Amino acid sequence: MITVHHLNNSRSQRVLWLLEELGLPYEIVRYERDPKTMLAPRSLRAIHPLGKSPVLVDGDITVAESGAILEYLVGRYGNGRLKPPADTADARRYTYFLHYAEGSAMPPLLLKLVFVRMESAPVPFFAKPVARMMAKGGQKTFIDPQLKLHLDYLEGEIGQSGWFAGDEFTAADIQMSFPLEAAASRGGLDASRPRLTAFLERIHARPAYQAALKRGGDYDLAPKPPR
């Protein structure tokens, strides 16, 4: 049985989604973030020394890092699904976006989160103006321009098909979901980029995505149901 060590509001939601797309049975071991620090609990270090999630255990095989987990699952259980044919242009795009999602897209989004929190972080009263000025300045001069650069690039790269690695939905689209959901939450992604907005709408409507939400629990980046 496959086991996913799953942290709420984290990248491990993508692993649950892929497992649902593949129709594989799995178990979840749940971990909750510290409500003050938002860090994972130390108990995750018993599974992986870095104490990060996701971690997947499949028999005597343990795999960490969401991109590596997606590659492992598609390679072992996909039977040709959710991946372009080898040695094609689409296959090269597939590999690229599996790595781009964390290697290039996520760093400015993480910086945005840190700098936004700096604006309201508890500091001595005499240091507050300086801290806020640094936080706002860092966002204006570096982070926000980087986010715009990446979103403009992705709006052009997603192509007429609406997917990142060819004409069909693949695991690369699952991998790209987290940075784009984060961008919609805090990085400036809105209706001014219709292709990316439509991409999010399509993936959120997939039955496997919805099933993963039910299994995984709290996930703040998911679309909120209408009231």
ABEGO torsion letter per residue (X at the ends): XBBBBBBBGBAAAAAAAAAAAAGBBBBBBBBBBBAAAGBBBAAAAAABAAGBOBBBBBEABBBBEAAAAAAAAAAAAAGGBGBBBBGBAAAAAAAAAAAAAAAAAAAAAAAAAAAAAAAABBBBAAAAAAAAAAAAAAAAAAAAAAAAAAAAAAAAAAEAAGBABEABBBAAAAAAAAAAAAAAAAAGBBAABAAAAAAAAAAAABAAAAAAAAAAEBBAABBBBBX
